[in-house]
C-alpha cells in the first residue's frame, strides 16, 4: 500500500510504498505541492514524483 510522504530535499509531497497506489495517493494533493525531484514515475500516462524512502531524504508523513 502506498502512503503520502514528504521529500526531505524539496520539502514537498511524494509517496512511499509498493507503487501500485501512486495515483490514489498523489491525485488528492494539488500539483503545485508535489515533489519536484527527478526521476519522475509514470503511471497510466501521468508523471508522478519519485518514490520517497525511509533510508534517503524522504520520510513518511
CHARMM internal coordinates of N, CA and C (Angstrom, degrees):
IC EDIT
DIST 1 N 1 CA 1.4565
DIST 1 CA 1 C 1.5212
ANGL 1 N 1 CA 1 C 108.59
DIST 1 C 2 N 1.3104
ANGL 1 CA 1 C 2 N 116.90
DIHE 1 N 1 CA 1 C 2 N 141.17
DIST 2 N 2 CA 1.4616
ANGL 1 C 2 N 2 CA 121.93
DIHE 1 CA 1 C 2 N 2 CA 179.19
DIST 2 CA 2 C 1.5262
ANGL 2 N 2 CA 2 C 110.37
DIHE 1 C 2 N 2 CA 2 C -96.49
DIST 2 C 3 N 1.3230
ANGL 2 CA 2 C 3 N 114.64
DIHE 2 N 2 CA 2 C 3 N 151.71
DIST 3 N 3 CA 1.4550
ANGL 2 C 3 N 3 CA 122.35
DIHE 2 CA 2 C 3 N 3 CA -179.31
DIST 3 CA 3 C 1.5171
ANGL 3 N 3 CA 3 C 109.14
DIHE 2 C 3 N 3 CA 3 C -136.71
DIST 3 C 4 N 1.3256
ANGL 3 CA 3 C 4 N 116.69
DIHE 3 N 3 CA 3 C 4 N 155.81
DIST 4 N 4 CA 1.4518
ANGL 3 C 4 N 4 CA 121.71
DIHE 3 CA 3 C 4 N 4 CA 175.08
DIST 4 CA 4 C 1.5264
ANGL 4 N 4 CA 4 C 108.85
DIHE 3 C 4 N 4 CA 4 C -69.00
DIST 4 C 5 N 1.3273
ANGL 4 CA 4 C 5 N 115.38
DIHE 4 N 4 CA 4 C 5 N 142.42
DIST 5 N 5 CA 1.4649
ANGL 4 C 5 N 5 CA 121.77
DIHE 4 CA 4 C 5 N 5 CA 177.90
DIST 5 CA 5 C 1.5207
ANGL 5 N 5 CA 5 C 108.32
DIHE 4 C 5 N 5 CA 5 C -137.99
DIST 5 C 6 N 1.3229
ANGL 5 CA 5 C 6 N 117.02
DIHE 5 N 5 CA 5 C 6 N 165.93
DIST 6 N 6 CA 1.4581
ANGL 5 C 6 N 6 CA 122.31
DIHE 5 CA 5 C 6 N 6 CA 176.54
DIST 6 CA 6 C 1.5147
ANGL 6 N 6 CA 6 C 108.61
DIHE 5 C 6 N 6 CA 6 C -115.62
DIST 6 C 7 N 1.3220
ANGL 6 CA 6 C 7 N 116.17
DIHE 6 N 6 CA 6 C 7 N 127.53
DIST 7 N 7 CA 1.4622
ANGL 6 C 7 N 7 CA 121.57
DIHE 6 CA 6 C 7 N 7 CA -179.84
DIST 7 CA 7 C 1.5267
ANGL 7 N 7 CA 7 C 109.70
DIHE 6 C 7 N 7 CA 7 C -71.20
DIST 7 C 8 N 1.2952
ANGL 7 CA 7 C 8 N 116.99
DIHE 7 N 7 CA 7 C 8 N 130.15
DIST 8 N 8 CA 1.4569
ANGL 7 C 8 N 8 CA 122.04
DIHE 7 CA 7 C 8 N 8 CA 178.70
DIST 8 CA 8 C 1.5157
ANGL 8 N 8 CA 8 C 112.96
DIHE 7 C 8 N 8 CA 8 C -74.60
DIST 8 C 9 N 1.3384
ANGL 8 CA 8 C 9 N 117.47
DIHE 8 N 8 CA 8 C 9 N -16.58
DIST 9 N 9 CA 1.4607
ANGL 8 C 9 N 9 CA 121.45
DIHE 8 CA 8 C 9 N 9 CA -179.51
DIST 9 CA 9 C 1.5231
ANGL 9 N 9 CA 9 C 111.46
DIHE 8 C 9 N 9 CA 9 C -85.39
DIST 9 C 10 N 1.3423
ANGL 9 CA 9 C 10 N 116.76
DIHE 9 N 9 CA 9 C 10 N -56.19
DIST 10 N 10 CA 1.4718
ANGL 9 C 10 N 10 CA 120.03
DIHE 9 CA 9 C 10 N 10 CA -176.38
DIST 10 CA 10 C 1.5307
ANGL 10 N 10 CA 10 C 112.38
DIHE 9 C 10 N 10 CA 10 C -102.20
DIST 10 C 11 N 1.3438
ANGL 10 CA 10 C 11 N 116.88
DIHE 10 N 10 CA 10 C 11 N -5.95
DIST 11 N 11 CA 1.4719
ANGL 10 C 11 N 11 CA 123.57
DIHE 10 CA 10 C 11 N 11 CA 177.77
DIST 11 CA 11 C 1.5267
ANGL 11 N 11 CA 11 C 113.82
DIHE 10 C 11 N 11 CA 11 C 64.96
DIST 11 C 12 N 1.3263
ANGL 11 CA 11 C 12 N 116.99
DIHE 11 N 11 CA 11 C 12 N 22.81
DIST 12 N 12 CA 1.4585
ANGL 11 C 12 N 12 CA 120.80
DIHE 11 CA 11 C 12 N 12 CA 178.76
DIST 12 CA 12 C 1.5270
ANGL 12 N 12 CA 12 C 110.10
DIHE 11 C 12 N 12 CA 12 C -110.10
DIST 12 C 13 N 1.3365
ANGL 12 CA 12 C 13 N 115.92
DIHE 12 N 12 CA 12 C 13 N 175.49
DIST 13 N 13 CA 1.4642
ANGL 12 C 13 N 13 CA 121.97
DIHE 12 CA 12 C 13 N 13 CA -174.70
DIST 13 CA 13 C 1.5225
ANGL 13 N 13 CA 13 C 112.43
DIHE 12 C 13 N 13 CA 13 C -73.89
DIST 13 C 14 N 1.3150
ANGL 13 CA 13 C 14 N 115.21
DIHE 13 N 13 CA 13 C 14 N 138.15
DIST 14 N 14 CA 1.4551
ANGL 13 C 14 N 14 CA 123.53
DIHE 13 CA 13 C 14 N 14 CA 172.15
DIST 14 CA 14 C 1.5235
ANGL 14 N 14 CA 14 C 106.88
DIHE 13 C 14 N 14 CA 14 C -143.34
DIST 14 C 15 N 1.3048
ANGL 14 CA 14 C 15 N 118.02
DIHE 14 N 14 CA 14 C 15 N -162.20
DIST 15 N 15 CA 1.4577
ANGL 14 C 15 N 15 CA 122.08
DIHE 14 CA 14 C 15 N 15 CA -176.93
DIST 15 CA 15 C 1.5202
ANGL 15 N 15 CA 15 C 109.67
DIHE 14 C 15 N 15 CA 15 C -135.56
DIST 15 C 16 N 1.3279
ANGL 15 CA 15 C 16 N 115.32
DIHE 15 N 15 CA 15 C 16 N 163.47
DIST 16 N 16 CA 1.4545
ANGL 15 C 16 N 16 CA 122.04
DIHE 15 CA 15 C 16 N 16 CA 177.71
DIST 16 CA 16 C 1.5179
ANGL 16 N 16 CA 16 C 107.58
DIHE 15 C 16 N 16 CA 16 C -145.52
DIST 16 C 17 N 1.3178
ANGL 16 CA 16 C 17 N 117.81
DIHE 16 N 16 CA 16 C 17 N 136.41
DIST 17 N 17 CA 1.4547
ANGL 16 C 17 N 17 CA 120.81
DIHE 16 CA 16 C 17 N 17 CA 176.12
DIST 17 CA 17 C 1.5121
ANGL 17 N 17 CA 17 C 113.31
DIHE 16 C 17 N 17 CA 17 C 144.11
DIST 17 C 18 N 1.3285
ANGL 17 CA 17 C 18 N 115.45
DIHE 17 N 17 CA 17 C 18 N -149.98
DIST 18 N 18 CA 1.4659
ANGL 17 C 18 N 18 CA 122.40
DIHE 17 CA 17 C 18 N 18 CA -171.82
DIST 18 CA 18 C 1.5218
ANGL 18 N 18 CA 18 C 113.98
DIHE 17 C 18 N 18 CA 18 C -74.55
DIST 18 C 19 N 1.3217
ANGL 18 CA 18 C 19 N 118.86
DIHE 18 N 18 CA 18 C 19 N -22.00
DIST 19 N 19 CA 1.4606
ANGL 18 C 19 N 19 CA 122.32
DIHE 18 CA 18 C 19 N 19 CA 180.00
DIST 19 CA 19 C 1.5142
ANGL 19 N 19 CA 19 C 114.35
DIHE 18 C 19 N 19 CA 19 C 95.40
DIST 19 C 20 N 1.3166
ANGL 19 CA 19 C 20 N 118.31
DIHE 19 N 19 CA 19 C 20 N -9.67
DIST 20 N 20 CA 1.4651
ANGL 19 C 20 N 20 CA 120.76
DIHE 19 CA 19 C 20 N 20 CA -178.86
DIST 20 CA 20 C 1.5263
ANGL 20 N 20 CA 20 C 113.14
DIHE 19 C 20 N 20 CA 20 C -83.88
DIST 20 C 21 N 1.3106
ANGL 20 CA 20 C 21 N 117.67
DIHE 20 N 20 CA 20 C 21 N -14.16
DIST 21 N 21 CA 1.4617
ANGL 20 C 21 N 21 CA 121.17
DIHE 20 CA 20 C 21 N 21 CA -175.21
DIST 21 CA 21 C 1.5281
ANGL 21 N 21 CA 21 C 112.31
DIHE 20 C 21 N 21 CA 21 C -118.41
DIST 21 C 22 N 1.3229
ANGL 21 CA 21 C 22 N 117.20
DIHE 21 N 21 CA 21 C 22 N 20.35
DIST 22 N 22 CA 1.4657
ANGL 21 C 22 N 22 CA 121.41
DIHE 21 CA 21 C 22 N 22 CA -177.67
DIST 22 CA 22 C 1.5268
ANGL 22 N 22 CA 22 C 111.46
DIHE 21 C 22 N 22 CA 22 C -56.04
DIST 22 C 23 N 1.3443
ANGL 22 CA 22 C 23 N 119.78
DIHE 22 N 22 CA 22 C 23 N -50.11
DIST 23 N 23 CA 1.4670
ANGL 22 C 23 N 23 CA 118.83
DIHE 22 CA 22 C 23 N 23 CA 179.61
DIST 23 CA 23 C 1.5306
ANGL 23 N 23 CA 23 C 112.85
DIHE 22 C 23 N 23 CA 23 C -58.68
DIST 23 C 24 N 1.3243
ANGL 23 CA 23 C 24 N 117.33
DIHE 23 N 23 CA 23 C 24 N -40.48
DIST 24 N 24 CA 1.4705
ANGL 23 C 24 N 24 CA 120.65
DIHE 23 CA 23 C 24 N 24 CA -179.79
DIST 24 CA 24 C 1.5285
ANGL 24 N 24 CA 24 C 110.83
DIHE 23 C 24 N 24 CA 24 C -60.86
DIST 24 C 25 N 1.3249
ANGL 24 CA 24 C 25 N 116.92
DIHE 24 N 24 CA 24 C 25 N -39.44
DIST 25 N 25 CA 1.4663
ANGL 24 C 25 N 25 CA 121.56
DIHE 24 CA 24 C 25 N 25 CA -179.78
DIST 25 CA 25 C 1.5266
ANGL 25 N 25 CA 25 C 111.10
DIHE 24 C 25 N 25 CA 25 C -74.82
DIST 25 C 26 N 1.3246
ANGL 25 CA 25 C 26 N 116.74
DIHE 25 N 25 CA 25 C 26 N -51.17
DIST 26 N 26 CA 1.4633
ANGL 25 C 26 N 26 CA 120.56
DIHE 25 CA 25 C 26 N 26 CA -170.60
DIST 26 CA 26 C 1.5254
ANGL 26 N 26 CA 26 C 114.30
DIHE 25 C 26 N 26 CA 26 C -80.26
DIST 26 C 27 N 1.3271
ANGL 26 CA 26 C 27 N 118.82
DIHE 26 N 26 CA 26 C 27 N -27.53
DIST 27 N 27 CA 1.4614
ANGL 26 C 27 N 27 CA 120.15
DIHE 26 CA 26 C 27 N 27 CA -178.33
DIST 27 CA 27 C 1.5228
ANGL 27 N 27 CA 27 C 112.68
DIHE 26 C 27 N 27 CA 27 C -67.85
DIST 27 C 28 N 1.3318
ANGL 27 CA 27 C 28 N 117.82
DIHE 27 N 27 CA 27 C 28 N -15.40
DIST 28 N 28 CA 1.4647
ANGL 27 C 28 N 28 CA 120.90
DIHE 27 CA 27 C 28 N 28 CA 176.75
DIST 28 CA 28 C 1.5310
ANGL 28 N 28 CA 28 C 112.07
DIHE 27 C 28 N 28 CA 28 C -88.50
DIST 28 C 29 N 1.3357
ANGL 28 CA 28 C 29 N 116.74
DIHE 28 N 28 CA 28 C 29 N -3.28
DIST 29 N 29 CA 1.4664
ANGL 28 C 29 N 29 CA 122.46
DIHE 28 CA 28 C 29 N 29 CA -179.41
DIST 29 CA 29 C 1.5320
ANGL 29 N 29 CA 29 C 108.39
DIHE 28 C 29 N 29 CA 29 C -106.63
DIST 29 C 30 N 1.3454
ANGL 29 CA 29 C 30 N 119.18
DIHE 29 N 29 CA 29 C 30 N 128.24
DIST 30 N 30 CA 1.4667
ANGL 29 C 30 N 30 CA 120.33
DIHE 29 CA 29 C 30 N 30 CA 176.76
DIST 30 CA 30 C 1.5318
ANGL 30 N 30 CA 30 C 110.64
DIHE 29 C 30 N 30 CA 30 C -55.75
DIST 30 C 31 N 1.3361
ANGL 30 CA 30 C 31 N 116.91
DIHE 30 N 30 CA 30 C 31 N 137.67
DIST 31 N 31 CA 1.4637
ANGL 30 C 31 N 31 CA 121.00
DIHE 30 CA 30 C 31 N 31 CA -175.20
DIST 31 CA 31 C 1.5260
ANGL 31 N 31 CA 31 C 113.48
DIHE 30 C 31 N 31 CA 31 C -59.63
DIST 31 C 32 N 1.3279
ANGL 31 CA 31 C 32 N 117.90
DIHE 31 N 31 CA 31 C 32 N -27.49
DIST 32 N 32 CA 1.4663
ANGL 31 C 32 N 32 CA 118.99
DIHE 31 CA 31 C 32 N 32 CA 178.81
DIST 32 CA 32 C 1.5290
ANGL 32 N 32 CA 32 C 112.02
DIHE 31 C 32 N 32 CA 32 C -72.24
DIST 32 C 33 N 1.3389
ANGL 32 CA 32 C 33 N 116.64
DIHE 32 N 32 CA 32 C 33 N -8.19
DIST 33 N 33 CA 1.4629
ANGL 32 C 33 N 33 CA 121.57
DIHE 32 CA 32 C 33 N 33 CA 177.38
DIST 33 CA 33 C 1.5262
ANGL 33 N 33 CA 33 C 112.27
DIHE 32 C 33 N 33 CA 33 C -103.30
DIST 33 C 34 N 1.3430
ANGL 33 CA 33 C 34 N 117.69
DIHE 33 N 33 CA 33 C 34 N 0.76
DIST 34 N 34 CA 1.4663
ANGL 33 C 34 N 34 CA 122.03
DIHE 33 CA 33 C 34 N 34 CA -179.75
DIST 34 CA 34 C 1.5186
ANGL 34 N 34 CA 34 C 111.50
DIHE 33 C 34 N 34 CA 34 C -73.89
DIST 34 C 35 N 1.3156
ANGL 34 CA 34 C 35 N 116.27
DIHE 34 N 34 CA 34 C 35 N 146.76
DIST 35 N 35 CA 1.4607
ANGL 34 C 35 N 35 CA 123.91
DIHE 34 CA 34 C 35 N 35 CA 171.74
DIST 35 CA 35 C 1.5287
ANGL 35 N 35 CA 35 C 108.93
DIHE 34 C 35 N 35 CA 35 C -53.72
DIST 35 C 36 N 1.3235
ANGL 35 CA 35 C 36 N 116.25
DIHE 35 N 35 CA 35 C 36 N 139.02
DIST 36 N 36 CA 1.4678
ANGL 35 C 36 N 36 CA 121.49
DIHE 35 CA 35 C 36 N 36 CA -178.21
DIST 36 CA 36 C 1.5265
ANGL 36 N 36 CA 36 C 112.27
DIHE 35 C 36 N 36 CA 36 C -104.63
DIST 36 C 37 N 1.3153
ANGL 36 CA 36 C 37 N 117.64
DIHE 36 N 36 CA 36 C 37 N 6.58
DIST 37 N 37 CA 1.4673
ANGL 36 C 37 N 37 CA 121.35
DIHE 36 CA 36 C 37 N 37 CA -178.36
DIST 37 CA 37 C 1.5322
ANGL 37 N 37 CA 37 C 111.37
DIHE 36 C 37 N 37 CA 37 C -73.36
DIST 37 C 38 N 1.3068
ANGL 37 CA 37 C 38 N 116.15
DIHE 37 N 37 CA 37 C 38 N 165.26
DIST 38 N 38 CA 1.4667
ANGL 37 C 38 N 38 CA 123.77
DIHE 37 CA 37 C 38 N 38 CA 179.94
DIST 38 CA 38 C 1.5256
ANGL 38 N 38 CA 38 C 108.67
DIHE 37 C 38 N 38 CA 38 C -118.14
DIST 38 C 39 N 1.3092
ANGL 38 CA 38 C 39 N 120.03
DIHE 38 N 38 CA 38 C 39 N 159.44
DIST 39 N 39 CA 1.4672
ANGL 38 C 39 N 39 CA 128.31
DIHE 38 CA 38 C 39 N 39 CA 0.77
DIST 39 CA 39 C 1.5193
ANGL 39 N 39 CA 39 C 111.35
DIHE 38 C 39 N 39 CA 39 C -83.82
DIST 39 C 40 N 1.3262
ANGL 39 CA 39 C 40 N 116.70
DIHE 39 N 39 CA 39 C 40 N 149.13
DIST 40 N 40 CA 1.4556
ANGL 39 C 40 N 40 CA 123.39
DIHE 39 CA 39 C 40 N 40 CA 178.07
DIST 40 CA 40 C 1.5312
ANGL 40 N 40 CA 40 C 109.72
DIHE 39 C 40 N 40 CA 40 C -73.91
DIST 40 C 41 N 1.3233
ANGL 40 CA 40 C 41 N 116.14
DIHE 40 N 40 CA 40 C 41 N 159.83
DIST 41 N 41 CA 1.4600
ANGL 40 C 41 N 41 CA 123.26
DIHE 40 CA 40 C 41 N 41 CA 177.85
DIST 41 CA 41 C 1.5284
ANGL 41 N 41 CA 41 C 107.07
DIHE 40 C 41 N 41 CA 41 C -115.21
DIST 41 C 42 N 1.3287
ANGL 41 CA 41 C 42 N 117.11
DIHE 41 N 41 CA 41 C 42 N 130.51
DIST 42 N 42 CA 1.4617
ANGL 41 C 42 N 42 CA 119.97
DIHE 41 CA 41 C 42 N 42 CA 179.40
DIST 42 CA 42 C 1.5244
ANGL 42 N 42 CA 42 C 110.87
DIHE 41 C 42 N 42 CA 42 C -101.47
DIST 42 C 43 N 1.3246
ANGL 42 CA 42 C 43 N 115.29
DIHE 42 N 42 CA 42 C 43 N 128.67
DIST 43 N 43 CA 1.4679
ANGL 42 C 43 N 43 CA 123.02
DIHE 42 CA 42 C 43 N 43 CA 176.76
DIST 43 CA 43 C 1.5255
ANGL 43 N 43 CA 43 C 107.61
DIHE 42 C 43 N 43 CA 43 C -134.69
DIST 43 C 44 N 1.3201
ANGL 43 CA 43 C 44 N 117.37
DIHE 43 N 43 CA 43 C 44 N 120.04
DIST 44 N 44 CA 1.4724
ANGL 43 C 44 N 44 CA 123.02
DIHE 43 CA 43 C 44 N 44 CA 178.48
DIST 44 CA 44 C 1.5242
ANGL 44 N 44 CA 44 C 112.20
DIHE 43 C 44 N 44 CA 44 C 53.64
DIST 44 C 45 N 1.3282
ANGL 44 CA 44 C 45 N 116.82
DIHE 44 N 44 CA 44 C 45 N 39.95
DIST 45 N 45 CA 1.4562
ANGL 44 C 45 N 45 CA 121.81
DIHE 44 CA 44 C 45 N 45 CA 177.30
DIST 45 CA 45 C 1.5174
ANGL 45 N 45 CA 45 C 115.25
DIHE 44 C 45 N 45 CA 45 C 80.97
DIST 45 C 46 N 1.3150
ANGL 45 CA 45 C 46 N 118.37
DIHE 45 N 45 CA 45 C 46 N 0.78
DIST 46 N 46 CA 1.4681
ANGL 45 C 46 N 46 CA 123.16
DIHE 45 CA 45 C 46 N 46 CA -179.90
DIST 46 CA 46 C 1.5249
ANGL 46 N 46 CA 46 C 109.30
DIHE 45 C 46 N 46 CA 46 C -107.94
DIST 46 C 47 N 1.3248
ANGL 46 CA 46 C 47 N 117.00
DIHE 46 N 46 CA 46 C 47 N 138.74
DIST 47 N 47 CA 1.4586
ANGL 46 C 47 N 47 CA 122.45
DIHE 46 CA 46 C 47 N 47 CA 177.35
DIST 47 CA 47 C 1.5287
ANGL 47 N 47 CA 47 C 109.79
DIHE 46 C 47 N 47 CA 47 C -89.47
DIST 47 C 48 N 1.3235
ANGL 47 CA 47 C 48 N 116.09
DIHE 47 N 47 CA 47 C 48 N 130.89
DIST 48 N 48 CA 1.4625
ANGL 47 C 48 N 48 CA 122.74
DIHE 47 CA 47 C 48 N 48 CA 179.60
DIST 48 CA 48 C 1.5248
ANGL 48 N 48 CA 48 C 109.77
DIHE 47 C 48 N 48 CA 48 C -123.43
DIST 48 C 49 N 1.3395
ANGL 48 CA 48 C 49 N 117.15
DIHE 48 N 48 CA 48 C 49 N 161.87
DIST 49 N 49 CA 1.4646
ANGL 48 C 49 N 49 CA 120.23
DIHE 48 CA 48 C 49 N 49 CA 177.16
DIST 49 CA 49 C 1.5277
ANGL 49 N 49 CA 49 C 111.33
DIHE 48 C 49 N 49 CA 49 C -62.00
DIST 49 C 50 N 1.3342
ANGL 49 CA 49 C 50 N 116.53
DIHE 49 N 49 CA 49 C 50 N 161.16
DIST 50 N 50 CA 1.4626
ANGL 49 C 50 N 50 CA 119.63
DIHE 49 CA 49 C 50 N 50 CA 176.02
DIST 50 CA 50 C 1.5311
ANGL 50 N 50 CA 50 C 110.57
DIHE 49 C 50 N 50 CA 50 C -67.36
DIST 50 C 51 N 1.3216
ANGL 50 CA 50 C 51 N 115.33
DIHE 50 N 50 CA 50 C 51 N 156.74
DIST 51 N 51 CA 1.4611
ANGL 50 C 51 N 51 CA 120.06
DIHE 50 CA 50 C 51 N 51 CA 178.28
DIST 51 CA 51 C 1.5226
ANGL 51 N 51 CA 51 C 110.43
DIHE 50 C 51 N 51 CA 51 C -66.23
DIST 51 C 52 N 1.3126
ANGL 51 CA 51 C 52 N 115.63
DIHE 51 N 51 CA 51 C 52 N 136.67
DIST 52 N 52 CA 1.4474
ANGL 51 C 52 N 52 CA 120.72
DIHE 51 CA 51 C 52 N 52 CA 172.96
DIST 52 CA 52 C 1.5191
ANGL 52 N 52 CA 52 C 109.34
DIHE 51 C 52 N 52 CA 52 C -76.67
DIST 52 C 53 N 1.3166
ANGL 52 CA 52 C 53 N 116.70
DIHE 52 N 52 CA 52 C 53 N 167.11
DIST 53 N 53 CA 1.4558
ANGL 52 C 53 N 53 CA 121.09
DIHE 52 CA 52 C 53 N 53 CA -179.22
DIST 53 CA 53 C 1.5142
ANGL 53 N 53 CA 53 C 109.81
DIHE 52 C 53 N 53 CA 53 C -144.06
DIST 53 C 54 N 1.3057
ANGL 53 CA 53 C 54 N 115.96
DIHE 53 N 53 CA 53 C 54 N 142.95
DIST 54 N 54 CA 1.4607
ANGL 53 C 54 N 54 CA 119.85
DIHE 53 CA 53 C 54 N 54 CA 175.40
DIST 54 CA 54 C 1.5198
ANGL 54 N 54 CA 54 C 111.08
DIHE 53 C 54 N 54 CA 54 C -72.17
DIST 54 C 55 N 1.3354
ANGL 54 CA 54 C 55 N 116.87
DIHE 54 N 54 CA 54 C 55 N -16.77
DIST 55 N 55 CA 1.4588
ANGL 54 C 55 N 55 CA 120.81
DIHE 54 CA 54 C 55 N 55 CA -177.70
DIST 55 CA 55 C 1.5199
ANGL 55 N 55 CA 55 C 113.15
DIHE 54 C 55 N 55 CA 55 C -98.60
DIST 55 C 56 N 1.3503
ANGL 55 CA 55 C 56 N 117.16
DIHE 55 N 55 CA 55 C 56 N -7.15
DIST 56 N 56 CA 1.4640
ANGL 55 C 56 N 56 CA 119.11
DIHE 55 CA 55 C 56 N 56 CA 179.50
DIST 56 CA 56 C 1.5138
ANGL 56 N 56 CA 56 C 109.60
DIHE 55 C 56 N 56 CA 56 C -117.53
DIST 56 C 57 N 1.3147
ANGL 56 CA 56 C 57 N 117.05
DIHE 56 N 56 CA 56 C 57 N -138.18
DIST 57 N 57 CA 1.4555
ANGL 56 C 57 N 57 CA 120.30
DIHE 56 CA 56 C 57 N 57 CA -172.18
DIST 57 CA 57 C 1.5231
ANGL 57 N 57 CA 57 C 114.61
DIHE 56 C 57 N 57 CA 57 C -89.67
DIST 57 C 58 N 1.3261
ANGL 57 CA 57 C 58 N 119.63
DIHE 57 N 57 CA 57 C 58 N -0.48
DIST 58 N 58 CA 1.4595
ANGL 57 C 58 N 58 CA 121.33
DIHE 57 CA 57 C 58 N 58 CA -179.57
DIST 58 CA 58 C 1.5257
ANGL 58 N 58 CA 58 C 109.88
DIHE 57 C 58 N 58 CA 58 C -109.20
DIST 58 C 59 N 1.3148
ANGL 58 CA 58 C 59 N 115.79
DIHE 58 N 58 CA 58 C 59 N 146.20
DIST 59 N 59 CA 1.4566
ANGL 58 C 59 N 59 CA 120.53
DIHE 58 CA 58 C 59 N 59 CA 178.58
DIST 59 CA 59 C 1.5176
ANGL 59 N 59 CA 59 C 109.88
DIHE 58 C 59 N 59 CA 59 C -129.69
DIST 59 C 60 N 1.3158
ANGL 59 CA 59 C 60 N 117.42
DIHE 59 N 59 CA 59 C 60 N 148.64
DIST 60 N 60 CA 1.4579
ANGL 59 C 60 N 60 CA 122.24
DIHE 59 CA 59 C 60 N 60 CA 179.38
DIST 60 CA 60 C 1.5192
ANGL 60 N 60 CA 60 C 109.48
DIHE 59 C 60 N 60 CA 60 C -70.26
DIST 60 C 61 N 1.3390
ANGL 60 CA 60 C 61 N 116.26
DIHE 60 N 60 CA 60 C 61 N 136.48
DIST 61 N 61 CA 1.4739
ANGL 60 C 61 N 61 CA 121.60
DIHE 60 CA 60 C 61 N 61 CA 179.03
DIST 61 CA 61 C 1.5109
ANGL 61 N 61 CA 61 C 110.32
DIHE 60 C 61 N 61 CA 61 C -74.80
END
COOR INIT
IC SEED 1 N 1 CA 1 C
IC BUILD
